[in-house]
Amino acid sequence: METTVADLEQFRRETRAWLEANCPPEMRRPAVSDADVFWGGRNAKFSSEPQRVWFERMRDRGWTVPDWPREYGGGGLDPAETKVLREEIAAIGARPPLSSFGIWMLGPALLKYGSEAQKREHLPRIAAGLIRWCQGYSEPNAGSDLASLQTRAESDGDDFIINGQKIWTSGANYADWIFCLVRTDPNAKKHDGISFILFDMTSKGVSTRPILLISGYSPFCETFFDNVRVAKANAVGQINRGWDVAKYLLQHERAMISGMGERGVGRPLGQIAAASIGTDAHGWLEDPILRSQIASFDVDEAALAACAERAIDLAKAGQTHPAFSSAMKYYGTELNKRRHEILMAAGGIDALEWEGPRSREGVRARAWLRTKANSIEGGTSEVMLGIVAKRILDLPGP
């Protein structure tokens, strides 16, 4: 039954009151470190009591995944209610109670392509933060041209034997399970003969090695598979039709990555810049060039937020263009890079400090360097522009 306007307003009032009563004050401030983000998983630890309280209260209500069906651990909210909840969470500046590739990427793919057994096994554990996932897509010779992947899965009775390597596997050294693309038919065309399979990272033959980035952090890993035995029942969708699942998941991944460019990420840039540079007699930022850059950024940031809201509404109505996530991914990641360029400019010499108390161990500089990967991960900006040109604008190819 469709939610009426009166019902929705009642839901908003109840949601606002519940959030006000249940979200700890400490969880209403922007995350400033990796420890502020709760990823869940078998070995997960809470960085603080407020983080634990916020997560458990949202989990118990089904609001880690509010729009998933209740039987899979979700809140069972309809699209209109989900939008209201998202608006009310943003209104108090609350952090997400749980960050998860399972929520952002694998979950939607399982809901569409997974068997009932797979849904009941994995989705409730994702919603409850009991399992942490990583993504096995890119390979040393299959990045932007992902369909050239060579990790192979050879049939052995009811199992596959997997051999190969993945690269840029975010959080692989912390993940419990992986959703992975493997080649199950080496004689098929490159987009065919690929399967989408799930398996435990503690399986014999799986190993990882972190890749040190210029930021000094290692969020990415190399992942190696040496005769890893995986049940064929763990394949999602049809064997040799994994590219269908992969493409659908990529839409959600790119939409997720685009979100890093949206409004509400920490304090407004103008406030941050004013704290470093100061203001003139009119209360304006002292640096007029930086002031102009921030104003331009704020307009573009608001436009992305409005576009993201429309994209969500269209997706819920089944009317979104499948390539629109590529446009959002391009715009969001490029905007996030601009944000951190401005933050560096606003911080002056202190922003360049790599270690020491003034820089909180180089948080700003390290975050700025990390954004350089935004336009690569999930599909490069050049590839995103090519998709937009071909599939949205119908421009002729080369």
N, C-alpha and C positions, 0 to 999 in steps of 0.2 A: 504494500500500500504506500502510495506516495506521501511524503511528509508535507504537511500543510505549513503555511507561513506561521500560524499560531503555534503549531507544534515545534517549529524550528526556533522560534523566539523563546519558548519555554525551555528547550534544550540548551540554548545559549545561556540563559540565566542560571540553569542548574550547573552547566559546565563551568561557567565563570566562578560560581561559588565554590565548586569542588576544587578547582585549580588553586584558588586563593587559599583554601584551607589546607591543601595537601602538598603544594610545591614549596619546599624549604627555601628561605630567602637566599641561601648560598647557591641554589640552582637557578637563580634568576639573574645571574651575572654571566657575561661571555666566558667561554673556555679560554684559558691563556696558556695551557700546556697539554701535552698528550695525556697526562694523568687525569685531566678534567673530562676526558671522553671515555665513556664506558662501552666496551666492545663485546662484553659477555664472553662465553666460552667455558670449556671445562676447567681451566686454570685461572679464571678471571678473579681479580681482587678489586674491591672498591677502594678508591683513594680517600674516601671520607664517609662519615655516617650519613650526611645529607645526600650524597650520591646514591648510597644504598637505599635510603628511604624513598627517594624520588623514583628510582627504577622500580622498586617492588610495588609501590602504590600504582604506578602506571601499568605495570605488568598484570597485576591482579585485576585491573579493570579492562584489560584487553587493549589498552591504548598504546602499547608499543607498536602495534599494527592495527589501528582502529578500523580500517576498512576491510580487513580480512574476515572471513566467516568465523563465527564463534567456535565451530567444531574444529578449527585449525588454530585456536589460540588467539584469535582476533577479537575486535570489539563489535563486529557486526554492524557498524555504522553505514548508512547509505551515503552517497556522494555529497549531498547537501550537509549532512551532519559532520562528515569528515572535514569539510571545508570550514565549518564553524569552529570545530575543535582546533584546527590549525591556526585560525585567526586568533582565538582566545589564548592559545599557548604563546603566539608571537606577541600578543598585547602585554603579557607580563614578562616577556623576555626570557622565558624558560628554555633551558638547554634540552636537547633530545634526551630522553631517558636511556636510550639504547642506540648505538650506532652499529650498523651491520650490513655487510654485503649480502647476507641472507635476506634482509628486509628489502634493500634497494634493488637487488638484481635477481638473485636466485628465486626468491619467493614468487614474484610475478610470473617467472618462467614455469615454475612448478604448478602454479594455479592454472596455467593455460595448457601445459603439455604433460604434466606429471600424471602418473597413475594414482588411483585412490590410495594404494598402499604407500607410495612415495610421499604423497601429501600428508598422510597421517603420521608417517615416521618423522618427517623433517620439519614441517611447518610449525607444529606446536613448540618444538625445541628452539626454532629460530625466534619465535615470538617471546619465549620465556628467557632468552639470552643464554641458553644452555650450550649452544654450539657456535663456534666462530668459523666463518668460511673464507676461503681465498679463491681467486679466479685463475684458472690455467688456460689462458688464451695465447698470448704472444710467445714467439720462439725467436731464437737468435736470427733466423732467416725468414721469419714470418711475422712481421710487425704490422705495418699498414696493409700489406697483402696477406691478411690473416689466413685466407683459404689455402695458402701454400704450406700450411703446417705439416710437419713430418713425424710428430710423435705418433707412434703406431700402436694399435691394439690388435693383437692376433688372437683368433678364436682358439679356445682350449676347453671343449666340452661346454659346461655352463658358465665358464669364466672367460675373461679376456686377460691376456698377458701384455702389460703396457711397458713400452720402452721409449725413452726420448727425454727432451728437456724443454722446460718453459723458462721464460725470463720476465723480469719486471712484475713478479708475482707479489702484489702488495700484501704484506702481513703474513706471508707463507710460514715464517718462522714462529708465528703465534697461532696459526690456524689449526683447527681440529679436523676439518674436512675441506675438500677442494671440488669445485665444479670445473670440469676439464673437457677440452675438445681434443679428440684423438682421431686418427685416420684408421678406419676399419676396412676400407676397400681401396688399396693402393692403385688399382687399375681403373678406377672411376675418374671422371672429370674432377678437377680440384675442389669445386664447390659441393660435389657429391662424394659419397664414401666417407663422410665425416660423422662421428657420433658424439653425443653430449653425455658425459658420464660423471657420476658422483663417487668419491671414495675417501676413506679415512686417511689422514696424513700420517698416522702411525703405522700404516701398512708397511710390511717388509719391502725394502727396495726404494722407499721415498726418502729423499734428503734435500735439504735447503742450504743456501749460502747467501747471506745478506750482501747487498751491493751498496758500498759507501758512496753517497752523493756529495756534491759540492757544498751542500748545506751542512754537512757533518753528521747527518742522520742516515738511517738505513731502513726506510719504509718498504723498499723493494728487495726482492730476492731472486736468485737463480734457483730453480727447482728441478730435481733430477729424478727420473723414474728408471729403475733397473729391475726388470722382470717383476713388476708389481702385478699381483693377481687380484682381479676385481670381478665380482659377479656380474653377469650380463643383465641381471635384474636391476642393476643400478643405472642402466642407461635410461635417460629421460627422452620420451618420444620414440620415434622409430629408429632402429639401427640404420646407419648410413644417411639419415635425414637430420643429423644434428645441426646442420647449418641453419635450418628453420628456427630451431630453439636459440641458437647463437645470435641470430639477427634480432630476434624479439628481445632477448636479454640486453643486447647492446643499446636498444632504444631506451631502456630503463637506466642503464649505466650512464649514458650520455646526458639524460635528463638529470640524474643525480649529480654528475660532475658540474653541470651548468649551474646548479644551485649555489656553488661557491661564489658566484658573482652577484647573488641577490642581496637585498637590503637586510639590515638587522644583524649583521655580523660584527659584533663589538660596538664600540662607541662610534658615532659619526666622525668622518674624517676631519671635519672642520674643528671639532672639539679637540681631537688629538693634535692637530697642527697648532692650534692656539696654545695648548699647554707647552709646546716646545718653542714656538716662535713669538708668541704674544700677540696682542691686539693693539690697534691704534686708538685715538681718542673717540672714534665713532663705534668702537667695539668690533671693528672689522679686523680680519687677519692682516698682519703687518705686510706680508708678501703678496702683492696684487697678482702676480703671475700664478703663484700657487693657489690663491683664492679663486682665480678663474678656472684652473684645472679641477679643483674640488667641486665647483658649481657645475661644471660640465659632466663630471663623473656622477654627481648626485642625480642629475637628470637621466643619464643613461641607466643608472642603477634602478631608478624608479620605473623606467620603461621595461627593463628586464623583469622586474617583479610583477608588473601588470601582465606581461606576456606569459610568464610562468603560470599565473593564475588562470589565464585563458586556456593555456595548454592543458592544465589539469581538468578543467571543465569539459573541454572537447574530448579528452581521453575517456573520461567517465561516460560521455555520451556516445562513444564509439565513432567520433567524427574527425579525429586528428589525423593528419598526414603522417605516414610512418617515417618520413625523412625529417619531420619537423624537429625531432630531438637533436639532429645533427646541427641545425641552425642554432638551437638553444645552447648546445654544448660549445660551439664556436664562440658565440657571443659571451656566454658566462665565463669561460676560461680566460678569454682575452680581457674581459672586464676585471677579473680578479687580479690579473697581472698588473693592470693599470692601478688598482687599489694599492698594491704593495709598492709600486714605484712611487706613488704619492706619499705613502707612509715613510718610505726611506727619505724622500725629499723633506718631509715635514720634521723628521727626527734630527736633521742636521748631523753633526759629527758624532753624536751619541749613537745614532742608528748604525754607524759603521763598526761600532765596537763589537768584537767577536766573543769576548769573554769579559767578565767583570760585573760588578753590582749595578752600574748605571744602565747596562743593556739587558739585565737579567739573563746573562749568559748568551747574549747575541740573539735573543728571540726574534727581534725584528729583521735582522740581516738574514738569519737562517730561513725564516718564513718567506722572505723575498726571493731568495735563491730557490726555495722549494717550488715556487709558482712557475718556474721555468719549465717544469715537467707538465704543468696543466694542459698546455697546448700540444702535448705528445700523447699522454695517457688517454685511453678510451677512444683513440683515433686522432691523428694529428689535425691541426687546424686546416692544413692544406687539403687533407682528405675530406674533412667536413665541408669545406667550400666546394669541392668537386661534387659531393653528393647533393648539396643545395642547388648547384648549377644544373645538374643533370635531372634530378628527380622532382625538384620544386619549380625551377625556372624554365625547365625544358630547353636548355641551351644545347646546341650541338656539341658533340664530343670532339676530341682531337682527331 
